[in-house]
Amino acid sequence: MRVVGSTRSQAIDALKVVLEQRIALGELVSLDIKTIGVSTLAGKYEADPTLRAICEEAYQLREAERDT
């Protein structure tokens, strides 16, 4: 199933309509899927020097914006 909208909100609204139609016809089934989330990434790059450098630069930029 695929829907398209000019904006994210319009696409979500279109998806709701399609799902409601399929539910009414009994064409919707429940599937168990493996979830993929960011929680599995927690701490994975803790010692990565590149990430540390990126974070430090972001913090410095944020502080500079606050000072202006």
Rosetta blueprint (number, residue, H / E / L):
1 M L
2 R L
3 V L
4 V L
5 G L
6 S L
7 T L
8 R H
9 S H
10 Q H
11 A H
12 I H
13 D H
14 A H
15 L H
16 K H
17 V H
18 V H
19 L H
20 E H
21 Q H
22 R H
23 I H
24 A H
25 L H
26 G L
27 E L
28 L L
29 V L
30 S L
31 L L
32 D L
33 I L
34 K L
35 T L
36 I L
37 G L
38 V H
39 S H
40 T H
41 L H
42 A L
43 G L
44 K L
45 Y L
46 E L
47 A L
48 D L
49 P H
50 T H
51 L H
52 R H
53 A H
54 I H
55 C H
56 E H
57 E H
58 A H
59 Y H
60 Q H
61 L H
62 R H
63 E H
64 A H
65 E H
66 R H
67 D H
68 T L
